[in-house]
């Protein structure tokens, strides 16, 4: 009973005290500078007007967050450097800009010269991450964690620059422990899924095992957890939600939490592991991950419905313990294909042919870029809008047919590609356009997503929300669900320093959507 009363009192204190608003108005991407000293700020909560008995946090009940001014940031910088050493802190312009954006993303900073971190910090271990976050929490320094920088929805954007920090996980790249008998492995946040696969192949204990999810090249395990990624193997092996055993997470104030032990099932309390999967670095910083492993198929063949023809094509990967098992499956697949009027059915017979077929699928983005440089009006301004959504499998064909018809009517004939994962109803559309056609392209994407939601689907099957998909969440999930997410956000990150403005809005004065969707870059914006 005593612990409950203490917790309730803390929660009431956290939400019942008004914090001074910024002294002057400014756009979202400026660092709002409070007048408080760091010591006073440490004891002043951010939530302002929520009643203690409220279960959700509507946006209009909040004040704008307050972040470090130049003086506070300078003090924090000195302490950051003491923790990791000067060799692991960089403020070089080329370094900070490379950590402010992702080449693959559809959404880029509207003001790139301002929306970038002042520092990139390379921690060596979980304890250093904890110490860094203690300082960031004290001084209200925004932290954006990144590793692979392959996200597609603006996850790496520094909306609260310039007094912000990029926490780069290039040094957290070790495989900590392989438990082959238990079919799991524990890795640090910066380990890539491809590097993990190479490690397993070269390990005596792990050579017969594999990690299931396989998203785009360069993705890291922590980034995959952050966006709840999946890939082409998801139908057989599941998404990250089904493949994570436990996480080590550093919370906004530096508290280190391990979400659970290593058994395959547990009923011990709330499922904290699932809470952080898909949270995109907004609730805590993931530093270690234990993931499930699967037996690596001894044999593998691939069948292709149409080989490189401009027709709807289906690529199937079939694995099994022997050639006979695979051939039996393949014969059944071929029969079903012919029964449904397939024009051509081909299958690979060697590893080389496998790579050709699967390589074509992996190269879809680059092939689309190359194609755009040949067919767009301005061949030197090739833009590509990559979006994904998912619907119940029974709705997938109808969704694609209607979206194709919409795109043709909207002038996108020969200017888009569609790929997807048929087994779980996940579609990817890649739209080619010139910058001047941004608004027209966005309107087409809006209709796609609205159509998916209408068919009981989701605005994102595996790419995550970032900033690009925030605007669809209320339509998909309802206002109450988004307000609940915001409540969870502020319970774990009361000063909103962890990847601010991603997934949900945290600021009633947020105008990032307007800036992103204007299609304009602010070259010389006025600071607040």
TIVODREN-326231 format. One record per atom (N, C-alpha, C, O): residue in one letter; x, y, z. Coordinates in steps of 0.1 Angstrom, whole numbers, plus 5000, padded with zeros to 4 digits. Atoms other than C-alpha are relative to their C-alpha. Layout:
BEGIN
AXYZ...
This chain:
BEGIN
X500849885000X500050005000X500950135000X500550224993X499149884999X502850245008X500650034986X500650154982X499449975013X504550204974X498950064991X499350144983X501149955008X501150264957X499850155003X499750234993X500249864996X500750594976X501150094995X500950204990X498849935005X504250704967X499950024985X500150134980X500149995015X503750634930X498950094996X499050174987X501149925003X500350804930X500450155002X500150244995X499649864997X501851114946X500950054990X500850174986X499149965010X504651124921X499350034987X499650134981X500749985013X502251094892X499250135001X499250214992X500749884998X500151374907X500950124999X500550224992X499149895001X503151594911X500550034985X500750144981X499549985014X504251524875X499050074991X499450144982X501049945009X500951634860X499450125005X498650194998X500849904994X499751894884X500750145001X500150235006X499349884998X502452164882X500250074986X500650004976X499949945013X502452424854X501450054998X502150105006X498649965005X505652484835X499950124992X499050134983X500049885008X506452824820X500149964985X500949884982X500050025014X505752834783X501250074995X501750165001X499049925006X508452954759X499750155000X498550194998X500249864999X508953324762X499650074987X499150184986X500449955013X508453374725X499649894991X500049774993X500550115008X506653184698X501049974989X501850054984X499250055011X508452984671X499549884994X498749815000X500550135007X508052704647X500649885008X501549895016X499750134993X508352344658X501549975001X501949935011X498750065000X511852284648X501150095007X502350065006X499049924992X513452554670X500149945014X499149895019X499850044986X514852464704X499450115008X499950225010X500549914991X512552634728X500950025012X501349925018X499049984989X514752794755X499250065012X498750175011X500649954987X513352824790X500950095007X502150105004X499349914992X514453074815X500649945013X501350005021X499650064988X515052824842X501549955000X502049924989X498750064999X518452704854X499849854999X498749805001X500150145001X519252334848X499549945013X498849845013X500350054987X518952274885X498550015003X497849925008X501449984998X515452424887X499249924990X498249864994X500750085011X514452254854X499949865004X498949795001X499950144997X515451924869X498849965009X498349855009X501150034991X512651954895X498750064995X497750065003X501249945006X510052114872X499449914989X500049904979X500650095010X507751864854X499550084988X499350204988X500549945012X506551934818X498550005000X497950104996X501550005002X502951824819X499450105009X499850135020X500549884994X500852114828X498649995006X498350035017X501349984996X497152084830X499149875001X497949875003X500750124999X496251714831X499649975014X500449985023X500550044987X494051604860X500649875004X500949794996X499350134996X495651324881X499249884998X499749774998X500850125002X492751094875X499749974985X498849894982X500250015014X492951124837X500849884994X502049874998X499350125005X493950804817X500650034986X501449954981X499449965013X494850984784X500550145001X500250225010X499449875001X496651294774X499750074986X500450054977X500349935013X494951504747X501050114997X501650175007X499049905004X497251734728X499850145005X500750215009X500349864996X495452054737X500150025015X499850145019X499949984986X496051994774X501550035004X501850055015X498649994997X499852034770X500550144996X499950214988X499249885005X502252334768X501149954991X501449834991X498950045008X505052334743X501249965009X501450025019X498950044993X508052144755X501150115001X501250194992X498949914998X511052344768X501349924999X501549825006X498850075002X514552244757X501250095003X501150215005X498849934996X518152344764X500350124992X500250114980X499549895007X519252684755X501649984998X502149885002X498650015003X522852754744X500949985012X501849905012X499250014988X524252794779X499849865006X500849805010X500250134995X522652474792X500649894991X501249794997X499450105009X523752284761X501549995002X502149885001X498550004998X527352394766X500449925013X501449855012X499750084987X527252254802X499849854997X500649775002X500350145002X525751934790X501149944991X501549824993X499050045009X528351904762X501349965008X501949865005X498850034992X531151914787X499949875008X500849795009X500350134992X529551634808X500049884990X500549784994X500150115009X528851424777X501549964996X501849844996X498650035004X532551444767X500849935011X501649845009X499450074988X533651344802X499649855000X500449775004X500550144999X531551024799X500649924989X501049804992X499650095011X532650894765X501450044995X502049964987X498749965006X535951084758X499850084988X498950064980X500149915012X536551354732X500049934987X499549974977X499950075012X537351094706X498749944995X498549894984X501350055003X533750974707X498950105000X497750075001X500949885001X532151314703X500450074987X501650114986X499649935012X531951484669X499050114997X497850094999X500949895004X530551824659X500350044985X499950154981X499749975014X531951814623X498850014992X497949924993X501249985007X529451944599X499649884991X498449854991X500350115009X529651654575X499549885008X498649805004X500450114992X529151414604X498650025006X497749935005X501449974995X526151584620X499050004990X497849954992X501050015011X524451624587X499749864996X498549834992X500350145004X524851264579X499249925010X498649825006X500950064990X523051174611X498750075002X498050045012X501249924999X520251424606X498949954991X497850004991X500950035011X518551244577X500349864995X501449814998X499750135007X518250914558X499850024985X498850084981X500149995015X518850894521X498849944995X498149984985X501250085005X516050644518X498750065004X497750024998X501349954996X513450854535X499350094990X499950164982X500849915009X510651024516X500050145006X499850234999X500249874993X510551304542X501350045005X502049975013X498749954996X513551524547X499850135008X498750195007X500249874991X514151824571X499750124991X500450144981X500449885008X512452134557X501150115001X501350194992X499049904998X515352344571X501349925004X501749925016X498950094997X518452114568X501250065007X501950005014X498949934993X520952374580X499750035014X500650065022X500449974986X519052414613X499649865006X500049845018X500550124995X517452074617X501049894999X500949804992X498950104999X520551884625X500550005015X500450105022X499450004986X522251774658X501250095001X501950114991X498849934998X524951984673X501249905002X502349934999X499050104997X526751664683X499649864996X498449834995X500250145001X527051304674X500949935010X502149955011X499350074989X528051084704X499949854997X498949804993X499950145002X529250734701X500349925013X501449915017X499850074988X528650544733X500649864998X500549804987X499450135001X530550224740X499249885006X499549775003X500850114993X528050034762X498850065006X498550185005X501349964994X524750044780X500250115011X499450205013X499849914989X526150224811X500350144995X499950235001X499749875005X527550504790X498750074995X498450194996X501349955004X524050544774X499250055011X498650165011X500749964988X522550564808X500550135006X499750225009X499549884995X524950834819X499750124991X499550234996X500349895010X524351034787X498650045002X498350165002X501449964999X520651024792X499750075014X498850155014X500249924987X520851134829X500450144998X499650235002X499649865003X522651444816X499050074991X498550184994X501049945010X520251494787X498750035007X498150135005X501349984992X517251454811X500250135009X499250215010X499849884991X518751714835X500050134993X499450224997X499849875007X519551974809X499050014988X499050114981X501150005010X516551894786X500650004986X500350094977X499450015013X518651794756X499349894992X499349784996X500750115008X516751614728X501049904995X502149944991X499150115004X518251274719X499349924989X498249884991X500550095011X517751094686X501049894998X502149914994X499150115001X519250744686X499949954986X498849944980X500050065014X520250594652X501249914999X502249915006X498950105003X522350314638X500149984985X501150024979X499950035015X521650204602X499750124991X500150124980X500449885008X520050534590X499449964987X499750014977X500750045012X517850344566X498550025000X497849964992X501549994998X514450454578X499450084988X500150154981X500749945012X511850574553X498950105003X498450174994X501049914996X509450794573X500550125008X499750175016X499549894993X511751064587X500349985014X500350075022X499850034986X512550884619X501250075006X501350105018X498749954995X516051034621X500050155000X501050215004X500149865001X514951394616X500150075014X499550035023X499949934988X516051634643X499150135000X499550234996X501049905001X512951844647X500350115011X499750225010X499749904990X514352024678X501450045000X502050085011X498649945001X517752134666X500050145002X498950215002X498750075002X520252274668X500549945013X501549865012X499450054988X520852204705X499549865003X498949835014X500550144998X520151824701X501249914997X502349964992X499050105001X522251514701X499649884992X498549834994X500250135006X522451214678X500849905007X502149915008X499350114993X523350894697X500249894990X499249824986X499750105011X525050674671X500649875006X501449875015X499750134994X525450304678X501149924992X501149804993X499050075008X528350224655X501049925009X501549825004X499150074991X530450114685X499349895008X500049805014X500850104994X527649894699X499749894990X498649874986X500150095012X528249624673X500549865003X501049794994X499550134996X529049304693X498849905001X497749935006X500950114996X527248974694X500449955014X501549915016X499750024986X527048924731X500049855004X501049805011X500150144996X525948564735X499149924990X497949964988X500850095008X524748284712X499649885008X500449815014X500650114992X522448034729X499449904989X498249904987X500550085011X522247774701X499049905004X498049874997X501050104995X520447514722X498650065002X497649995002X501249944997X517847764731X499450084988X498350144988X500449935013X517547904695X499850155003X498850214999X500049864999X518348264705X501450065001X502349985003X498749935000X521148524704X499850145006X498850205003X500149874994X521748844723X501150094993X502350054992X499149915007X523349134704X499850145005X498950185011X500149864997X524149504709X499250074989X498950014978X501049935009X521949764692X500550034986X499750034977X499549965013X524249844663X500349884991X500849904980X499850125009X524549484649X498950004989X497750014992X500950015011X523049464615X499449864998X500149765002X500650145002X520749174605X500949924990X500949804992X499250075010X523049094576X501349955007X501849845005X498850044992X526149094600X499749885009X500549805011X500450114992X524248864623X499949874992X500349774997X500150125008X523548624595X501449954996X501649834997X498650045003X527248624585X500649935013X501349835011X499550054987X528148564622X499549855002X500349765005X500550134998X525848264624X500549904990X500849794993X499450095010X527048114591X501449965003X501849845000X498650034997X530648134603X500249935014X501349905017X499950064986X529947994638X499749855000X498749814993X500250144999X530247624645X498649975006X497949885001X501250024994X527247644668X498850064993X497650014995X501149935006X525147874647X499849984985X498950044979X500150015015X525747764611X498749944995X498449964983X501250065004X522547574610X498850085004X497650045003X501049924995X520547864624X499950134992X500950174985X500249875007X519148194610X499150095008X498350045016X500949904995X517448514620X499050024990X499350054978X501150005010X514048534604X499850134992X499850134980X500349875007X513248904596X501150044991X502350034994X499049965010X515049044565X499550124993X499150114981X500449885007X514149404557X501150054991X501949974986X499049955010X516249634535X501449995005X501749985017X498650014997X519949624533X500550115010X500050225008X499449904991X521849804561X499250025013X499750095022X500849984987X519149784588X500749935011X501249825010X499550064988X520249714623X498949945008X497749975007X501050074992X518549494649X499250105008X498050095009X500749904991X517749794672X499150084991X497950114996X500949925009X516349994642X498849924996X497749974995X501150095003X514249694633X499049995011X497849985009X500950004988X512849674668X499350135001X498150135003X500649874999X512150044667X498850024991X497950094995X501149985010X509950034636X499249874999X498249874991X500750135001X508749674642X500049954986X499049924979X499750045014X510249584608X499749854998X499549775008X500250145003X509749254590X500849964988X502049924989X499350035012X510649194554X499449884993X498249844996X500650105009X510148914528X499849875007X499049795002X500150134992X510448634554X498950005010X498649905017X501049984989X507648764576X498949905001X498549865011X501150105000X504948524565X500449875007X499649815013X499550134995X507048224575X500550025015X500249945023X499349994987X509048354605X499550115009X499950125021X500649894992X507048654617X500850134999X501850144993X499449875000X507849024622X500950015012X501149915020X499249994988X510049164649X499249985013X499849935023X500850034988X507149144673X500149865004X500049835016X500050144997X507248774671X501449945002X501649835006X498750055000X511048744671X500950065011X502150025012X499249944989X512248954701X499649935013X498449915016X500150074987X512748764734X500050105011X499150115019X499949904990X513849054755X500850124996X501550114985X499249885003X515349404755X500650065012X500150045023X499549914990X517649614775X499850144995X500350184985X500449875004X516349964775X500450105010X500350085022X499649894991X517650294789X498950104999X498650154988X501149905000X514750524799X500650145000X501850165001X499649865002X514850904795X500850055011X501750145009X499249954989X516250964830X501249925003X501949945013X498850084998X518950704826X499849865007X500749785008X500450134994X517150414843X500249894990X499749904979X499850125009X518250074828X499049895004X498849865016X501150104998X515449824824X500349884991X500549904979X500150125008X515549464812X498649955000X498049935010X501450015001X512149384799X499549865005X498349855009X500450144995X512149004808X501249914999X502249954994X498950105001X514248694810X499949934987X499349984977X499950065013X514948444782X499049884997X499249824986X500950115004X512148184783X499150034988X498950154986X500849975012X510048144752X498650055004X498050124996X501249954996X506948224772X500050055014X500849995022X500049954987X506248424803X498750075003X498250144994X501249934996X503148554822X500350105011X499450145019X499649924989X505148774845X499850154998X500750214992X500249865000X503549114846X499750054986X499449974976X500249945013X503049354817X501049964990X502249944993X499050035010X504649284784X500850124996X500450194986X499249885002X507249554785X500849994987X501050094980X499350025013X509049404755X499250054988X499750134980X500949955011X506149464732X499850155000X499550224990X500249864998X505749814746X501050084992X500750184986X498949925007X509149924731X500149964986X500750044978X499950045014X508849734698X499050094993X497850104995X500849905008X507649994673X499950135006X499250225001X500049874994X508250284696X500950104994X500950224998X499249915008X510850434673X500950095009X501250215005X499149924992X513150554701X499350115008X500050205013X500749894993X510450774717X499749975014X499450065022X500350044986X510050574749X501249965008X501249975020X498750044994X513550454756X501049974990X500649954978X499050045010X516850374740X500449865002X500849825013X499750145000X517350014732X501549974998X502150024988X498650025002X520949894737X500449854998X501449834992X499750145002X520749514738X498749934996X497649975002X501250075005X518349274721X500349855000X501349814995X500050155002X517748894725X498949974990X497850004992X500950035011X516148764693X500049844998X500949775001X500250145003X514848424683X500849964988X501050044979X499450065012X516648204658X499249884995X498449835003X500850115007X515247944634X501049914993X502049954989X499250095008X516647634618X500150054985X499150094979X499749965014X518247734585X499649894990X500049784992X500450115009X516547544556X501249934994X502150004989X498950075007X518847274543X500050024985X501050024978X500249985015X517447324508X499150114998X498250155006X500949895003X515847614491X499950014985X500850014978X500349975014X514147674458X499150124999X498450155009X500949885002X512347974444X499349994987X499849964977X500850005012X509547994420X499650144996X499450235006X500449865004X508548304400X498950004990X499049934980X501250005009X505148374384X500350064987X499850004977X499649945012X506548604358X501450055001X501750135010X498649964999X510248654351X500250134993X500450134981X499749875005X510849024346X499150054989X499550144981X501049955010X507749084325X499250115007X499150115020X500849894995X505549394330X498649955003X497750004997X501250064996X502849184345X500049975015X501149975021X500050034986X501749104380X500749875002X500549774996X499150114998X504348864394X500049965014X499950045023X499950054986X504648644424X501349935002X501649834994X498850074997X507948544439X499849925013X499549975023X500250094989X507848244462X501449945004X502149904995X498850064995X510648114484X499649885008X498849895018X500550124994X510247754495X501249935006X502249915000X498950064993X512447594521X499649875007X498449855010X500350134993X512647244537X501249925003X502449975000X498850084995X514846974551X500649914989X501749864991X499550085011X515246784518X499550044987X498550124986X500549975014X514846814480X498649954998X497850014992X501350065002X511846584481X498950095007X497850115001X501049924994X510046804506X499750134992X498650174990X500249885008X510647114485X499349974987X498450054984X500650035012X509746954453X498549975001X497750014993X501450024998X506446834467X499250135002X498150144997X500749874998X505547184479X500050084986X499050144983X500049925012X506647334446X499049944989X498450024982X500950065009X504547084426X498650055003X497850084994X501449954996X501447194446X499950154996X498850184992X500149865003X502247564441X499850014985X499050104980X500249995014X502647514404X498649964995X498150024986X501450045004X499347324401X499050125003X498250154995X500949894996X497547604420X500250124990X499250184986X499749895009X499247864397X499349984987X498750074981X500650035013X498147694365X498549995001X497850034992X501450004998X494647634379X499450145000X498350174997X500449865000X494548014383X500550084988X500750204989X499749945013X495648084347X501350085000X501450194994X498749935001X499348184353X500549994986X500349894979X499550005013X500948284321X501349924999X501649854989X498750065000X504448154330X500349965014X500150035023X499650044987X505847954359X501549954998X501749864990X498650045001X509647934363X500549975014X500050035024X499450034987X511747794391X501550004999X502049954989X498650005000X515347834400X500549865004X499849795011X499550134998X517547534401X501450005006X502149905008X498749984994X520747674416X500150125008X499250215008X499849894991X522047924441X500250134992X499750244996X499849885009X523048154412X498650054995X498450174995X501449965005X519448154398X499250065012X498450155010X500749944988X518148214434X500450145001X499550235004X499649864997X520248524437X499550094989X499250214992X500549925011X519148654403X498650045003X498250165002X501549984997X515448614412X499850095012X499150195012X500249934988X515748744447X500750144999X500250245005X499349885002X518249014437X499150104993X499250224996X501049915007X515549164414X499150065010X498750185008X500949954990X513249194443X500750105009X500150215012X499349914992X515849354465X500450134993X500550245000X499649895007X516849594438X498950094995X499050184987X501149935005X513349724433X500150165002X499750234992X499949854998X514050074448X501050064990X500750164984X498949955009X517250124428X499550004986X499850094978X500550015014X515550004396X499050114997X499050164986X501049905002X512750244401X500650144999X500250224990X499349885002X515150534406X500650014986X500450124980X499450005014X516950444374X499050024990X499250104980X501049985010X513750414355X499450145000X499250204990X500449864999X512650754368X500950104993X500450204987X499149915007X515750924354X499849994985X500450084978X500250025014X514550804320X498750064995X498550104984X501449975005X510850894320X499450125006X498550185000X500549884994X510351194342X500350124992X501350124984X499849875007X510051544328X501350065003X502150094994X498749954996X512951674348X500949885005X500749835016X499250124997X515451384347X501150025010X501749935015X499149974990X517751564371X499450025013X500150065023X500749984987X515151584398X499049885002X497849905002X500850124998X514051234404X499749985015X500549965023X500550024987X511951204435X499249875001X498549834991X500850134999X510450874448X499450005014X500050015024X500750014988X507750844474X499749855003X499049794996X500150144996X508050514491X499049995012X499250045022X501050014989X504950414512X499649865001X499749784991X500550144999X503550094526X498850015009X498650105017X501250014991X500249994542X499649854999X500149784991X500450145000X498649664550X498549995003X497950075010X501550024998X495049524549X499949855003X500849775000X500350155000X493449184557X500249944986X499950004976X499650075012X494648934531X498850004990X499050024978X501150015009X491148904516X499750134993X499050134983X500249875006X491149274508X501150054991X501050154984X498849955007X494549294492X499850024985X500250134980X500249995014X493649234456X499150124996X499450194987X500949895002X490749474457X500750145002X500550234994X499349874997X492949744473X501050034989X501150154984X499049975011X495649704446X499350044987X499750144981X500749965012X493149714418X499450145000X499650224991X500549874999X491450024431X501150115000X500950224995X498949915000X494750194438X500650024986X501050134982X499549995014X496050114403X499150094992X499650174984X500949925008X492950264388X500150155004X500050244995X499949874995X493250574410X501350074994X501250184989X498749945004X496950624400X499950034985X500550134980X500149985014X496150584363X499250124997X499550204988X500949885002X493350844365X500750125004X500450235000X499449884994X495651074384X501350044993X502050134997X498949965008X498351084357X501349935004X502449985000X498750074996X500850834372X500249884991X501049794995X499750115010X500750594342X501549994998X502150094994X498550035002X504250434339X500950085010X502150095008X499249924991X505350644369X499949945015X500250015024X500050064987X504950394398X500349854999X500149794988X499850144999X505850044409X499249955013X499150035022X500750064988X503949814433X500749875003X500849794995X499450124995X505549544454X499249975013X498550055018X500750034987X504349364485X500349865005X501049784999X499950134993X504149064508X498649945000X497849985009X501450055001X501048874497X499549925012X498449935016X500450084988X501148644527X499450075012X498750015019X500649924989X500348924551X499450134996X499250225004X500849895004X498549174530X500750145000X500150245001X499249874999X501349434530X500450044986X501149974979X499749955013X501649654499X501150125001X501150195011X499049885001X504549894489X499750064986X499850004976X500249925012X503850164463X501250104999X501550175009X498949905003X506750364448X499650094989X499550054978X500549905009X505650684431X501250094996X501950145004X499049915006X508050874408X499450144997X498350144992X500549865002X507651254406X501150105000X502250075005X499149884998X509451584402X499550095011X498350085015X500349924988X509551824431X498850094998X498050115008X501149915002X507052054415X498649935002X497650005003X501250084999X504451774417X499849945014X499149845015X500150064987X504851714454X498649995005X498149895010X501350004995X501351814464X499149904993X498349845000X500850095007X499751614437X500349855004X499449775005X499650144996X501751304447X499649975014X499149865017X500550024986X500951354484X498549975000X498149885008X501550035000X497251364476X499749864996X498849795001X500250145004X497551034458X500349905011X499649805013X499650094989X499350874487X499050015011X498649905017X501149994990X496751014511X498849914997X498249845005X501150095004X494050834491X500349855002X499449785005X499650144998X495950514492X499949965014X499349855017X500050044986X496350514529X498650005006X498249915013X501449994995X492750624535X499249884995X498349835002X500650125005X491650334513X500349885008X499549805011X499650124992X493650084533X499350015014X498949905018X500649994987X492250214566X498549974998X497949915007X501550035002X488650194551X499849854999X498849805003X500150155001X489349824544X500549935013X501049825012X499650054987X490249774581X501549975000X501949875007X498550025000X493949804574X500750105008X500250175017X499149914992X496850004587X500850094990X501050064979X499249905008X498750314574X501449954998X502150014989X498650055002X502050124578X500149865005X499849835016X499850144997X502749754577X501349975007X501449895015X498750034995X506449764584X501050125000X502150115006X499049895001X508050104577X500050095013X500950165015X500149914989X506850274609X499350134997X499050164986X500749885001X505350604616X500950124997X500650204988X499149895002X508150854620X499250135001X498450155010X500849885001X506851194610X499149994988X498050064987X500850015013X505451084576X498649955002X497749984994X501350074999X502550874589X499350055013X498249995016X500749964988X501651064621X498550044997X497650015005X501349945002X498651234605X498949904997X497749934997X501050105003X496950904597X499549925013X498549855013X500250094988X496950754633X498650025005X497949925009X501349984994X493750924645X498949944992X498049884997X501050065009X491850804615X500049855001X499049795001X499950144999X493150454619X499649945013X498949845014X500150054986X493150414657X499050075008X498550015018X500949924992X490850684670X500850105008X501950075012X499349904992X491650994690X500449955014X501549985019X499750054987X491450814723X501349915001X502149925010X498850085000X494150564713X501250084999X502250055005X498949915001X496450834702X500350085013X501550105017X499849934987X495851024734X500649915010X501449955019X499550104991X496650704753X501549994997X502349975006X498650015003X499950674734X500850125005X501950115010X499449884995X500751034743X500249995016X501250045021X499950024985X500050944780X501149915003X501949945013X498950094998X502450654778X501350074998X502350065005X498849935003X505050874762X500450095011X501650095015X499649914990X504951134789X500249935014X500949985022X499750074987X504850874817X501549955000X502149955010X498650055001X508250734804X501050114997X502250105000X499149905004X509651054790X499450145003X499050214994X500849884996X508151344810X500550134994X499850234994X499549885006X510451604793X500149994985X500650084979X500150015015X509951474758X501350024993X501450094983X498749995006X513651444750X500349894990X501249914982X499750115009X513551114732X499350004987X498149994986X500549995013X513151144695X498750084999X497750034995X501249925000X510751434698X499250004987X499850004976X500949975011X507751474675X499849884990X499249894980X500150125008X507951114661X498849925006X498549925018X501150094997X504950874661X498750085004X497750074997X501149924996X502651124679X500550155002X501750175004X499749864997X502451504684X500250015015X499449955023X499749984986X503851624717X499850155003X500150205014X500049854999X503352004711X498850054993X498650034981X501249945006X500052184705X500450104989X499550134981X499649915010X502052434684X500749944988X501450004980X499350085010X503452164662X499550044986X498350024983X500449975014X503452274625X500949934990X501149964979X499150085008X505852014612X499349944988X499949944977X500850065012X503151844590X499850114989X500050074977X500249895010X502552184573X501350024992X501350034980X498749975007X506252234566X500449894991X500849914980X499650115008X506851884554X499249994987X499749964977X500950025011X503851874532X499850124991X499050124981X500049895009X504352214517X500949984988X500750044977X499150035011X507152064495X501150114999X501850104989X499049905000X509352364503X501049985010X500849945021X498950004990X512752384520X500250155004X500350244996X499749874994X513252684543X501450035000X502249985009X498649975001X516552824533X500550095011X501650075017X499649904990X516753124557X498950035010X498450145011X501149984991X514153074584X500450095011X501650105015X499749914989X513853324612X499849925013X498849855016X500050084988X514653184646X499150085010X498950205009X500949944989X512453254677X500950085009X500350145019
